[in-house]
Amino acid sequence: MPHAVRDGQAAPEADPGTQVHATQPRVITHGPTYWTLPPSNFSDPVHMNRIGSQRYTQRLAQYLDQLGEFH
């Protein structure tokens, strides 16, 4: 599950696609390592505020829906 970082805090995201982990073949990684969000979505350098949490949750739900996790 991608975690959230503030815009400008991390290097641009790589597109890893789908990865199967060699040591855990039943574990598959989809998509980016993190999503960048505007500073206004955070209450401090690490924790999201209510609006940021809602936006992150909506984005995660949309992402999982695209992967077919809700079908």
MODELLER restraints for C-alpha pairs under 7 A, 6 or more apart:
rsr = mdl.restraints
at = mdl.atoms
rsr.add(forms.Gaussian(group=physical.xy_distance, feature=features.Distance(at['CA:2:A'], at['CA:32:A']), mean=6.28, stdev=0.5))
rsr.add(forms.Gaussian(group=physical.xy_distance, feature=features.Distance(at['CA:2:A'], at['CA:33:A']), mean=4.98, stdev=0.5))
rsr.add(forms.Gaussian(group=physical.xy_distance, feature=features.Distance(at['CA:2:A'], at['CA:34:A']), mean=4.27, stdev=0.5))
rsr.add(forms.Gaussian(group=physical.xy_distance, feature=features.Distance(at['CA:2:A'], at['CA:35:A']), mean=6.26, stdev=0.5))
rsr.add(forms.Gaussian(group=physical.xy_distance, feature=features.Distance(at['CA:3:A'], at['CA:33:A']), mean=6.91, stdev=0.5))
rsr.add(forms.Gaussian(group=physical.xy_distance, feature=features.Distance(at['CA:3:A'], at['CA:34:A']), mean=4.67, stdev=0.5))
rsr.add(forms.Gaussian(group=physical.xy_distance, feature=features.Distance(at['CA:3:A'], at['CA:35:A']), mean=6.25, stdev=0.5))
rsr.add(forms.Gaussian(group=physical.xy_distance, feature=features.Distance(at['CA:4:A'], at['CA:34:A']), mean=5.58, stdev=0.5))
rsr.add(forms.Gaussian(group=physical.xy_distance, feature=features.Distance(at['CA:4:A'], at['CA:35:A']), mean=5.02, stdev=0.5))
rsr.add(forms.Gaussian(group=physical.xy_distance, feature=features.Distance(at['CA:4:A'], at['CA:36:A']), mean=5.74, stdev=0.5))
rsr.add(forms.Gaussian(group=physical.xy_distance, feature=features.Distance(at['CA:4:A'], at['CA:37:A']), mean=6.64, stdev=0.5))
rsr.add(forms.Gaussian(group=physical.xy_distance, feature=features.Distance(at['CA:5:A'], at['CA:34:A']), mean=6.92, stdev=0.5))
rsr.add(forms.Gaussian(group=physical.xy_distance, feature=features.Distance(at['CA:5:A'], at['CA:35:A']), mean=6.38, stdev=0.5))
rsr.add(forms.Gaussian(group=physical.xy_distance, feature=features.Distance(at['CA:5:A'], at['CA:36:A']), mean=4.97, stdev=0.5))
rsr.add(forms.Gaussian(group=physical.xy_distance, feature=features.Distance(at['CA:5:A'], at['CA:37:A']), mean=6.23, stdev=0.5))
rsr.add(forms.Gaussian(group=physical.xy_distance, feature=features.Distance(at['CA:6:A'], at['CA:36:A']), mean=5.42, stdev=0.5))
rsr.add(forms.Gaussian(group=physical.xy_distance, feature=features.Distance(at['CA:6:A'], at['CA:37:A']), mean=5.15, stdev=0.5))
rsr.add(forms.Gaussian(group=physical.xy_distance, feature=features.Distance(at['CA:6:A'], at['CA:38:A']), mean=5.67, stdev=0.5))
rsr.add(forms.Gaussian(group=physical.xy_distance, feature=features.Distance(at['CA:6:A'], at['CA:39:A']), mean=5.43, stdev=0.5))
rsr.add(forms.Gaussian(group=physical.xy_distance, feature=features.Distance(at['CA:7:A'], at['CA:36:A']), mean=5.14, stdev=0.5))
rsr.add(forms.Gaussian(group=physical.xy_distance, feature=features.Distance(at['CA:7:A'], at['CA:37:A']), mean=5.50, stdev=0.5))
rsr.add(forms.Gaussian(group=physical.xy_distance, feature=features.Distance(at['CA:7:A'], at['CA:38:A']), mean=5.44, stdev=0.5))
rsr.add(forms.Gaussian(group=physical.xy_distance, feature=features.Distance(at['CA:7:A'], at['CA:39:A']), mean=6.72, stdev=0.5))
rsr.add(forms.Gaussian(group=physical.xy_distance, feature=features.Distance(at['CA:13:A'], at['CA:32:A']), mean=6.56, stdev=0.5))
rsr.add(forms.Gaussian(group=physical.xy_distance, feature=features.Distance(at['CA:14:A'], at['CA:32:A']), mean=6.77, stdev=0.5))
rsr.add(forms.Gaussian(group=physical.xy_distance, feature=features.Distance(at['CA:15:A'], at['CA:31:A']), mean=6.63, stdev=0.5))
rsr.add(forms.Gaussian(group=physical.xy_distance, feature=features.Distance(at['CA:15:A'], at['CA:32:A']), mean=5.95, stdev=0.5))
rsr.add(forms.Gaussian(group=physical.xy_distance, feature=features.Distance(at['CA:16:A'], at['CA:31:A']), mean=6.17, stdev=0.5))
rsr.add(forms.Gaussian(group=physical.xy_distance, feature=features.Distance(at['CA:16:A'], at['CA:32:A']), mean=6.40, stdev=0.5))
rsr.add(forms.Gaussian(group=physical.xy_distance, feature=features.Distance(at['CA:17:A'], at['CA:30:A']), mean=5.92, stdev=0.5))
rsr.add(forms.Gaussian(group=physical.xy_distance, feature=features.Distance(at['CA:17:A'], at['CA:31:A']), mean=5.42, stdev=0.5))
rsr.add(forms.Gaussian(group=physical.xy_distance, feature=features.Distance(at['CA:18:A'], at['CA:28:A']), mean=6.83, stdev=0.5))
rsr.add(forms.Gaussian(group=physical.xy_distance, feature=features.Distance(at['CA:18:A'], at['CA:29:A']), mean=5.56, stdev=0.5))
rsr.add(forms.Gaussian(group=physical.xy_distance, feature=features.Distance(at['CA:18:A'], at['CA:30:A']), mean=4.68, stdev=0.5))
rsr.add(forms.Gaussian(group=physical.xy_distance, feature=features.Distance(at['CA:18:A'], at['CA:31:A']), mean=6.65, stdev=0.5))
rsr.add(forms.Gaussian(group=physical.xy_distance, feature=features.Distance(at['CA:19:A'], at['CA:28:A']), mean=5.63, stdev=0.5))
rsr.add(forms.Gaussian(group=physical.xy_distance, feature=features.Distance(at['CA:19:A'], at['CA:29:A']), mean=5.09, stdev=0.5))
rsr.add(forms.Gaussian(group=physical.xy_distance, feature=features.Distance(at['CA:19:A'], at['CA:30:A']), mean=6.70, stdev=0.5))
rsr.add(forms.Gaussian(group=physical.xy_distance, feature=features.Distance(at['CA:20:A'], at['CA:27:A']), mean=6.22, stdev=0.5))
rsr.add(forms.Gaussian(group=physical.xy_distance, feature=features.Distance(at['CA:20:A'], at['CA:28:A']), mean=4.64, stdev=0.5))
rsr.add(forms.Gaussian(group=physical.xy_distance, feature=features.Distance(at['CA:20:A'], at['CA:29:A']), mean=6.49, stdev=0.5))
rsr.add(forms.Gaussian(group=physical.xy_distance, feature=features.Distance(at['CA:21:A'], at['CA:27:A']), mean=6.04, stdev=0.5))
rsr.add(forms.Gaussian(group=physical.xy_distance, feature=features.Distance(at['CA:21:A'], at['CA:28:A']), mean=6.40, stdev=0.5))
rsr.add(forms.Gaussian(group=physical.xy_distance, feature=features.Distance(at['CA:41:A'], at['CA:48:A']), mean=5.74, stdev=0.5))
rsr.add(forms.Gaussian(group=physical.xy_distance, feature=features.Distance(at['CA:41:A'], at['CA:49:A']), mean=5.76, stdev=0.5))
rsr.add(forms.Gaussian(group=physical.xy_distance, feature=features.Distance(at['CA:41:A'], at['CA:51:A']), mean=6.15, stdev=0.5))
rsr.add(forms.Gaussian(group=physical.xy_distance, feature=features.Distance(at['CA:41:A'], at['CA:52:A']), mean=4.03, stdev=0.5))
rsr.add(forms.Gaussian(group=physical.xy_distance, feature=features.Distance(at['CA:42:A'], at['CA:48:A']), mean=3.95, stdev=0.5))
rsr.add(forms.Gaussian(group=physical.xy_distance, feature=features.Distance(at['CA:42:A'], at['CA:49:A']), mean=5.00, stdev=0.5))
rsr.add(forms.Gaussian(group=physical.xy_distance, feature=features.Distance(at['CA:42:A'], at['CA:52:A']), mean=6.27, stdev=0.5))
rsr.add(forms.Gaussian(group=physical.xy_distance, feature=features.Distance(at['CA:43:A'], at['CA:49:A']), mean=4.88, stdev=0.5))
rsr.add(forms.Gaussian(group=physical.xy_distance, feature=features.Distance(at['CA:64:A'], at['CA:70:A']), mean=6.98, stdev=0.5))
